[in-house]
Amino acid sequence: MPIYLPELNQDLTQFPPVSTALIDPDGLLAMGGDLTPVRLLNAYQRGIFPWFEEDQPILWWSPSQRMVLTPGEMYVSRSLRKSYRRSGFTLSINRAFKDVIAACAAPRDYACDTWITGTMQDAYLQLHKMGFAQSVEVWQGEQLVGGLYGLYIGNIFCGESMFHTVTDASKIAFIGLQQHLINIGCKLIDCQLHNEHLASLGAKEISREAFIKQLGTPCAATNQQQWQPQTLVLDLINKANT
């Protein structure tokens, strides 16, 4: 059966109410528009994110269930702690944003295609220059072996993607992100959609309505001091489960 999707006007940055999102596929809200900073920031502020493949129009989503993690509630297993201590990993913030997003966009063993298109990369690089998009990097020596990126808006970190080329490097990046977000007073990590990798670290699903209630007031540029390029010294001895 054909489905009707509102098509966004190139000249306007407004979205339909998230309550009108489709049930199947879950959360599909609208199509079209563009990836300008104004539209993207407007979307995230309303619990909406873009997700589409190279040969598709831009698709906008607000799923009925949202995968989230509260900073301080991440599960850090003993085996992961041991893996970190043996790894020689070092961590940083915003020292290689462009490299992180490119690595996240690279083909994976389980999929040839990527939703992080060239247009998408350009859009988030622009948001990074504006102070909204941030990255965490994991290194072995001088080699980037893992990382993640997302948007920090209204005291919520909206995670977009992560990657690793060495076992556990993306998990360590996520732990580093949590530690930094605790230090700056972030209240929630938005992981968007359920996956077992995030669930194993303590992320859980909440309703769309509950998530939207967590969203803050219209966003302003992030405190640049909090996200300036810096080394992140990871302390795994914290309130996370042992």
N, C-alpha and C positions, 0 to 999 in steps of 0.2 A: 504494500500500500504506500503511495507517495506520502511524504511528510512535508509539512509547511514549516519553513524557517524564515523568520524576519531577516531581511537583507539590509545591512547597515549602509547608511549614506556616507559617501566619502567626505562630505563637508561637515557632518555632525558627529560628535563623539559619544552620544548617549546610547544606552542599551535598554532592551526591554526588561521588565521586572524579572528577577531570577525565579520567581514563582511560576513563570510561564515556560521554564525549561522543560524539554521533553523527558518523558519517563523512559523511553526506549528510542535511541540510546540515551542512557541516563545522563542528564545534565546538559545536553546540547541545547544551546540557547539562541544562537544567531550565527550568521555567516557574513563574510565580506568586510568592508571597511578597510582599515590599514593598521600598521603597527607603529604609528607615531607615538612619541612619549606621552602626549596628552591623552590619547585613547587608551594606551596601556595602563597608565596610572589611574585613569577613571575606572577601568575594568577591575583592577586589583582591589581598589577601594570598595568595590561592590561585590567582592567574592567571585569574580569572573576571571578566567585566564584563557589564553589562546592555545590551541593544540590542533595541529593539522600536518599533513604530509606535503611533499613538494608539489605533487600534481593536484592538490585540492585547493579550493578557496580557503581563506582564513576562517577557521571555525572557533567559536567562543563557547566556553563551558562553565557551568556551575552545578556540579553533581549534587545529588540529594544527600550523600554521605561524604564527609570530608575527613581525610586522614590528617591528624594533628599530633603534635607532641608538645607537652609543657616543659620548658627548660627546667632541668633539675630532676626530671622523672625518667631520664633515659636509663635503660638497662645496659650495664657494661659488665660482661661476663669475665670470669677469671681467665679463661682462655684468650680472650681478646686483649686483656691487660698484658698477659705474657707475650702475645704476638707483638704488641706494641714495643715492649721492652727489648725484644730481640731484633726488631726491624731496623733500628737506626733512623727512623722517621724524624724529620723536623717539619714544623708547620708554620704557615704564614697566612696573613690576611691581605688580600688585594695587591699581591705582588705579581700576579700573572693571570689577571682576569681573562684576557683575550685567549691565552693558551688553555685555560680551563674550559671555557665555552667551546673552543675548537675540539678539545679532546672529548667533551660530552657529546658533540655532534658526530664524532667518528663512528663508522659502522661497528656494531657489536657482533659477537659470535652467534647470537641467537636471532639477529635481524640485520638485513642488508640496508634497509631504509632508515632514515632519521627524521624526526619531526623538528629538529633544530636546523632549519633551513638557513641558507645564507642570509636571506632577508631577516629571519629571526635573530641570527647572530648580530647583524648590524644594528637592529633595534635595541638589543640589550647592551651592546657596547655603548650606544648613545646614552642609555639610562645609567650605565656605569660612570660615564664622564659627568653626568649630572648629579651623581652622588646617591642614586637609588639602588643600583644593582651592585652586589658585593660577591666576593669569592673567598673561599678557604682553600689553600693549597697544601699538599703533602709531598715532601721531597725525600729522596734518598741521595745524599750528596747534592749534586747539582741537577739531578734528574727529577722532573715532575712525574710522580707515580700515582697521584690521586687528587681528587678535589671535588668541589661542588660550587654552585652559584645560585643566586636567587635575589629577591628584592626585599629590602627592609623598609617597610612602609607602616606608619601608624602604630609602631611598637609591635608589629608582627613581622616575622621573617617568612616570606613566601618562597619556599624552596622550589627550584626549577629542575635541576638535574645534577647528577654526580657521576663520577667515573673512577676506575682504578685500573692500573696495569700490574700492580703487585697486590697479592692477597691482603685483604683487610684495610687497604689504604682509604677506600671510600668511607668505611665505618669510622676510621680514625678522624677523617675530615669532619664527619657528622658530630663526633664527640667534641672535636675542637670548636665547631660552630656552637654547640650547646654551651660550652664553657664560656665563650665570649658573650653569648646572649644573656647568660645569667649575670655576668659582670656589668652589662649595660642596661639591665632591667627589662629585657624583652619578655613579653607575657606568653607568646605562643609561636610555635613553628608550624607553618602550613605545609603539609606534605602532599596535598592535593588528593591523590588517588591511592587506594590501598595496594600495598605490595608486601610480600612476606619479609623482605629484607628490612623494611622499616618497622614492621610489626615486631620483629625479633629484637629491635632496639627499644621497644616500648611505645611506639606510636599507636594511636587508637582512632577509631572513627567516631565522629559526632555528626549530628544532623546539620544540614545546610543552614537552618534557622539559628541553631546554637552558634555556628561559626560566624555568621554575619553579625550576631550580637557582639562578638569579640572585636569586630573591626572598629577602628578608632575614628576620629574626626578626619576631615579631608587632609591629605598628607602634605607635608612640607618637606623640604630637602633634609636629608639625614644629617645629624651632627657629624661633621667631617672628622673631628678629632677621634670619634669612636671607631671609624673605619679607615683611618689612614693606613697606608702600607706598613706592616709591622710583623715581627716574629711573634708566634703564638706558642708560649710554653705550656705544654699540656700537663695538667694535674689530674691523673686518673683516680686519685684518692679523694673522692668527694662523696656527695650524698647519693650517687647512683648505686644501684643494687650491686652487691658483690657476689 
